[in-house]
Amino acid sequence: MLTPRKMQYDKAGPKVAEALNKRHFEAYYCPDRAAAVEKVLELISLEDTVSWGGTLTVDELGLKDLLRARGQKLIDRDIAQSNEERVELMRQGLLADTFLTSSNAVTADGQLFNIDGNGNRVAAFCFGPKQVIVVAGMNKVVPDMDAAYSRVRSYTAPGVVQRFPAAKTPCNVTGLCADCMGPDSSCCHFVHTRLCRPAKRIKVVLVGEELGL
């Protein structure tokens, strides 16, 4: 990462965490991946049942393997043998003690914005798991909600769809959002989390590196 960008992240990160705390999230700024991993594991009790939504950030940090290695009880949709089993595990995950995910965008004044296709990931933000741990690289921080919407529709969603070659969406062909309404659209559910209630149910770990899309 360019040194000036890293300097920017280290200056802005604590301020964004403070803004999140004012909105009743429990937020932390970690300067690098190692510190972020340590913080996430610290926030998860060994007695917790843990699940997750689709998230490149959690994969990049190796958190799933670390949880498996320490014997954590998991609701692991990645081991499903069929789509039906996968969907059932996704449903069970919404009643986990801890749900791991990222956020598509975080505003400088402490709000979260997410778009989802199936809806299980964004559902967890609203209700279900006892706690949600959001891990987000500082590359996802934007000035305001207008910028959040623009970033996710024009950049994040078309990038995510590239992971699924069979998805029949315009952005999978052109790389550009066409505001499609087809059955394979990944932009079905839009969730804007303005405040956290109950307070501190959603923990946000900001990372001073670029992670995910």
C-alpha positions as CSV (number, residue, x, y, z in Angstrom):
1,M,0.0,0.0,0.0
2,L,1.2,3.5,-0.7
3,T,2.6,5.2,2.4
4,P,0.5,8.3,2.0
5,R,-2.7,6.2,1.8
6,K,-1.7,4.3,5.0
7,M,-1.0,7.6,6.8
8,Q,-4.5,8.8,5.7
9,Y,-6.1,5.6,7.0
10,D,-4.4,5.8,10.4
11,K,-5.5,9.4,10.8
12,A,-9.1,8.9,9.7
13,G,-9.8,5.5,11.1
14,P,-10.0,6.5,14.8
15,K,-12.4,9.3,13.9
16,V,-14.7,7.0,11.9
17,A,-14.7,4.6,14.9
18,E,-15.6,7.5,17.2
19,A,-18.5,8.4,14.8
20,L,-19.7,4.8,14.9
21,N,-19.6,4.7,18.7
22,K,-21.7,7.9,18.8
23,R,-24.4,5.9,16.9
24,H,-24.3,3.2,19.5
25,F,-22.1,0.7,17.6
26,E,-19.1,-0.7,19.4
27,A,-16.3,0.3,17.1
28,Y,-12.5,-0.2,17.0
29,Y,-9.7,0.9,14.7
30,C,-6.9,-1.6,14.1
31,P,-3.9,-0.4,12.1
32,D,-3.2,-3.7,10.3
33,R,-4.6,-7.2,9.6
34,A,-2.9,-8.9,12.5
35,A,-4.4,-6.4,15.0
36,A,-7.8,-6.8,13.4
37,V,-7.7,-10.6,13.6
38,E,-6.7,-10.4,17.3
39,K,-9.5,-8.0,18.0
40,V,-12.1,-10.2,16.3
41,L,-11.1,-13.3,18.1
42,E,-11.1,-11.4,21.4
43,L,-14.7,-10.4,20.7
44,I,-15.9,-14.0,20.2
45,S,-16.4,-16.1,23.3
46,L,-15.1,-19.7,23.0
47,E,-18.6,-20.8,24.0
48,D,-20.2,-18.9,21.0
49,T,-21.8,-20.6,18.0
50,V,-20.4,-18.6,15.0
51,S,-21.7,-18.2,11.5
52,W,-21.1,-15.8,8.6
53,G,-22.4,-14.2,5.5
54,G,-20.7,-14.1,2.1
55,T,-17.6,-11.9,2.8
56,L,-14.3,-11.7,1.0
57,T,-12.9,-9.7,3.9
58,V,-13.4,-12.5,6.4
59,D,-11.8,-14.9,3.9
60,E,-8.8,-12.6,3.3
61,L,-8.2,-12.5,7.1
62,G,-8.3,-16.3,7.4
63,L,-10.8,-16.0,10.3
64,K,-12.7,-19.1,9.4
65,D,-9.7,-21.3,9.6
66,L,-8.6,-19.7,12.8
67,L,-12.0,-20.4,14.4
68,R,-11.9,-24.0,13.2
69,A,-8.4,-24.4,14.6
70,R,-9.5,-23.2,18.1
71,G,-12.5,-25.6,18.1
72,Q,-15.2,-23.0,17.8
73,K,-18.7,-24.3,17.2
74,L,-19.7,-23.2,13.7
75,I,-22.7,-23.1,11.5
76,D,-20.7,-23.5,8.4
77,R,-22.6,-23.1,5.1
78,D,-19.4,-23.7,3.2
79,I,-19.6,-27.5,3.9
80,A,-23.1,-27.9,2.5
81,Q,-23.5,-30.8,0.1
82,S,-26.4,-29.2,-1.8
83,N,-28.1,-25.9,-2.3
84,E,-31.0,-26.9,-0.1
85,E,-28.6,-27.7,2.8
86,R,-26.7,-24.5,2.2
87,V,-29.9,-22.4,2.4
88,E,-30.9,-24.2,5.6
89,L,-27.5,-23.5,7.2
90,M,-27.9,-19.9,6.2
91,R,-31.2,-19.8,8.0
92,Q,-29.7,-21.3,11.1
93,G,-26.9,-18.8,10.9
94,L,-29.3,-16.0,11.7
95,L,-29.7,-17.5,15.2
96,A,-26.0,-17.8,15.9
97,D,-24.4,-16.1,18.9
98,T,-21.9,-14.3,16.6
99,F,-22.3,-13.5,12.9
100,L,-19.3,-12.4,11.0
101,T,-19.6,-10.2,8.0
102,S,-18.2,-7.0,6.4
103,S,-20.0,-3.9,5.2
104,N,-20.2,-2.7,1.6
105,A,-19.7,0.9,2.8
106,V,-19.1,2.8,6.0
107,T,-19.8,6.5,6.1
108,A,-17.4,9.0,7.7
109,D,-20.2,9.9,10.2
110,G,-20.7,6.3,11.3
111,Q,-23.4,4.7,9.2
112,L,-23.4,1.3,7.4
113,F,-24.8,0.6,3.9
114,N,-25.2,-2.9,2.4
115,I,-26.7,-4.5,-0.6
116,D,-27.5,-8.2,-0.8
117,G,-29.0,-10.7,-3.3
118,N,-30.4,-13.4,-1.0
119,G,-30.8,-11.1,2.0
120,N,-29.4,-13.4,4.7
121,R,-26.4,-11.2,5.2
122,V,-28.2,-7.9,5.6
123,A,-31.0,-9.6,7.6
124,A,-28.3,-10.3,10.3
125,F,-27.7,-6.5,10.6
126,C,-31.3,-6.0,11.5
127,F,-32.2,-8.9,13.8
128,G,-31.3,-12.4,14.8
129,P,-27.7,-13.1,15.9
130,K,-26.8,-12.0,19.4
131,Q,-23.9,-10.0,18.1
132,V,-22.7,-9.1,14.6
133,I,-19.0,-8.4,14.0
134,V,-18.4,-6.3,11.0
135,V,-14.8,-6.2,9.7
136,A,-14.1,-3.5,7.1
137,G,-11.0,-2.2,5.4
138,M,-10.7,1.6,5.3
139,N,-11.1,1.4,1.6
140,K,-14.8,1.1,2.3
141,V,-15.1,4.4,4.1
142,V,-17.0,7.1,2.1
143,P,-18.0,10.6,2.9
144,D,-21.8,10.2,3.1
145,M,-24.8,8.0,2.2
146,D,-24.9,9.3,-1.4
147,A,-21.3,8.2,-1.9
148,A,-22.1,4.9,-0.2
149,Y,-25.0,4.1,-2.6
150,S,-22.8,5.1,-5.6
151,R,-19.9,3.0,-4.5
152,V,-21.9,-0.1,-3.9
153,R,-24.0,0.0,-7.0
154,S,-21.2,1.1,-9.5
155,Y,-18.2,-0.7,-7.9
156,T,-18.9,-3.3,-5.3
157,A,-21.9,-5.1,-6.7
158,P,-20.5,-5.6,-10.3
159,G,-17.2,-6.8,-8.7
160,V,-19.0,-9.3,-6.4
161,V,-20.9,-10.8,-9.4
162,Q,-17.7,-11.6,-11.1
163,R,-17.2,-14.4,-8.5
164,F,-20.3,-16.1,-10.0
165,P,-19.7,-16.8,-13.7
166,A,-23.1,-18.4,-14.1
167,A,-25.0,-15.3,-12.9
168,K,-27.0,-13.9,-15.8
169,T,-26.7,-10.2,-15.2
170,P,-25.5,-7.3,-17.4
171,C,-22.7,-6.4,-15.0
172,N,-21.3,-9.9,-15.4
173,V,-20.9,-9.2,-19.1
174,T,-19.9,-5.5,-19.2
175,G,-18.6,-4.9,-15.6
176,L,-21.0,-2.0,-15.3
177,C,-24.3,-1.7,-13.4
178,A,-27.4,-1.6,-15.6
179,D,-29.9,-1.3,-12.8
180,C,-31.2,-4.7,-13.9
181,M,-34.3,-6.5,-12.5
182,G,-33.5,-10.0,-13.6
183,P,-33.8,-13.0,-11.3
184,D,-30.0,-13.3,-10.8
185,S,-29.6,-9.6,-9.7
186,S,-27.4,-9.3,-6.6
187,C,-29.0,-5.9,-5.8
188,C,-32.3,-7.0,-4.2
189,H,-32.0,-5.9,-0.6
190,F,-30.7,-2.5,0.4
191,V,-30.1,-2.0,4.2
192,H,-29.0,1.3,5.7
193,T,-28.0,0.9,9.3
194,R,-28.2,4.4,10.8
195,L,-28.1,3.5,14.5
196,C,-27.3,0.3,16.4
197,R,-30.1,-1.1,18.6
198,P,-29.6,-2.7,21.0
199,A,-26.6,-0.6,21.7
200,K,-23.3,-2.4,21.0
201,R,-24.9,-5.4,19.4
202,I,-23.0,-4.6,16.2
203,K,-19.3,-4.5,16.6
204,V,-17.3,-2.8,13.8
205,V,-13.6,-3.5,13.4
206,L,-12.1,-1.0,11.0
207,V,-8.8,-2.1,9.5
208,G,-6.1,0.3,8.2
209,E,-5.6,-1.7,5.1
210,E,-7.5,-2.3,1.9
211,L,-9.7,-5.4,2.2
212,G,-12.6,-6.8,0.1
213,L,-14.4,-5.0,-2.6
